[in-house]
Amino acid sequence: MDDMDRQILSELQADGRLTVTELAARVGLSLSPCHRRLRELERGGAIRGYRAVVDAAAVGLTFDALVFVTMRQEDRATISAFEQALTDLPQVVQAQRLFGDPDYLLRVVTADLAAFQRLYDENLATLPGVQRLSSTLVMKHVVHERPLPA
């Protein structure tokens, strides 16, 4: 990974819809070397994919909560079952396993408070190994989906 690769990544994070021709012009490379570097960044895993960034409020998901999860059991089978169950809940848009207490931090989006309460009562509280859930509401996103530093 050199400075040119970092510049390519920076440009793509700002605009993932750039054509290779546009990307090459922005980073000062001819088309073939730029394309070669791009494919290598993809093959090497630095670029995991391309996607649209959707505004949650624009699609009716206006309720945003952080849920802290403390586990009752932390054996391998329970952790695996818990994490697999999280992947089946589309409202859980981020999940991190933490050191210390709590054990997990979840970011959850729903249409409204009633939808969140149903998700909380019917799904989150019944996940394998959960001892305690604690939630807080997101008031405002101050830094949101920022590109990684170059």
C-alpha positions in Angstrom: 0.0 0.0 0.0 1.7 3.2 -1.2 0.6 6.8 -1.4 -1.0 6.3 -4.8 -3.1 3.4 -3.5 -4.2 5.6 -0.6 -5.1 8.4 -3.1 -7.2 5.9 -5.1 -9.0 4.8 -2.0 -9.6 8.3 -0.9 -11.2 9.2 -4.2 -13.4 6.1 -4.3 -14.6 6.7 -0.7 -15.6 10.2 -1.8 -17.4 9.0 -4.9 -17.7 5.2 -5.4 -19.4 5.7 -8.8 -16.2 7.1 -10.5 -15.4 5.4 -13.7 -11.8 4.1 -14.0 -11.1 6.8 -16.6 -12.3 9.5 -14.1 -10.4 7.9 -11.3 -7.2 7.8 -13.3 -7.5 11.5 -14.2 -8.1 12.5 -10.5 -5.1 10.6 -9.3 -2.8 11.4 -12.2 -2.3 7.9 -13.7 -2.9 6.6 -17.1 -5.8 4.2 -17.5 -4.0 0.8 -17.4 -1.9 1.4 -14.3 -4.9 2.8 -12.5 -7.1 -0.1 -13.5 -4.4 -2.6 -12.4 -4.0 -0.9 -9.0 -7.8 -0.8 -8.5 -8.1 -4.6 -9.3 -5.3 -5.3 -6.9 -6.9 -3.3 -4.1 -10.1 -5.3 -4.7 -8.3 -8.7 -4.8 -6.2 -7.8 -1.7 -9.4 -6.9 0.3 -8.7 -3.2 0.8 -11.9 -2.6 -1.2 -14.5 -5.0 0.0 -17.3 -3.8 -2.3 -19.3 -0.9 -3.6 -22.7 0.2 -2.3 -25.2 3.0 -2.2 -25.5 5.0 1.1 -29.2 5.2 1.8 -30.6 7.9 4.1 -32.6 6.1 6.8 -35.1 8.9 7.3 -35.8 9.0 3.6 -37.0 5.4 3.7 -39.0 5.8 6.9 -36.5 4.6 9.5 -36.5 7.6 11.7 -35.9 5.9 15.1 -32.2 5.3 15.9 -31.1 3.6 19.1 -27.9 2.2 20.6 -28.4 -1.0 22.6 -25.8 -2.2 25.1 -25.9 -6.0 25.7 -24.5 -7.7 28.7 -24.2 -11.5 28.2 -25.2 -14.0 30.9 -23.1 -16.7 29.3 -20.0 -16.3 27.2 -19.1 -19.7 26.1 -18.2 -20.2 22.4 -21.6 -21.8 21.5 -23.6 -19.1 23.1 -21.6 -16.3 21.6 -21.8 -17.9 18.2 -25.6 -18.4 18.5 -26.0 -14.8 19.6 -24.0 -13.4 16.8 -25.7 -15.5 14.2 -29.1 -14.4 15.5 -28.0 -10.8 15.2 -27.3 -11.3 11.5 -30.9 -12.4 11.1 -32.3 -9.0 12.4 -32.2 -6.4 9.6 -32.9 -3.6 12.0 -29.5 -4.2 13.6 -27.3 -2.2 11.2 -24.1 -2.3 13.3 -22.9 -4.7 16.0 -19.6 -4.6 17.8 -18.3 -7.0 20.4 -16.5 -5.1 23.2 -13.9 -5.7 25.8 -15.4 -5.2 29.3 -19.0 -4.4 30.2 -21.2 -4.3 28.2 -20.3 -7.1 25.9 -21.9 -5.7 22.7 -22.9 -2.4 21.3 -25.7 -2.6 18.7 -27.0 0.2 16.5 -30.7 -0.4 15.7 -33.0 1.5 13.3 -36.7 1.2 13.2 -39.7 3.3 11.9 -40.7 4.6 15.4 -40.7 3.9 19.1 -43.5 1.3 18.8 -41.5 -0.7 16.2 -38.4 -0.5 18.4 -40.3 -1.7 21.5 -41.6 -4.7 19.5 -38.1 -5.5 18.3 -36.7 -5.1 21.8 -39.4 -7.3 23.5 -39.8 -9.9 20.8 -36.3 -10.3 19.4 -33.5 -8.6 21.3 -34.5 -9.6 24.8 -34.9 -13.2 23.6 -31.4 -13.6 22.0 -29.3 -16.5 23.2 -27.3 -15.7 26.4 -28.6 -12.2 27.0 -28.6 -11.1 30.6 -29.3 -7.4 30.3 -30.2 -4.8 27.6 -29.8 -1.1 28.1 -30.7 1.4 25.4 -30.2 5.0 24.6 -31.6 7.1 21.8 -29.5 8.8 19.2 -30.3 12.5 19.2 -28.1 13.5 16.3 -25.3 12.1 14.1 -22.3 14.3 14.5 -19.8 12.2 12.6 -21.5 9.6 10.4 -20.1 7.3 7.7 -16.9 9.2 7.5 -14.4 7.8 5.0 -11.3 6.2 6.5 -8.3 8.4 6.8 -5.8 8.1 4.0 
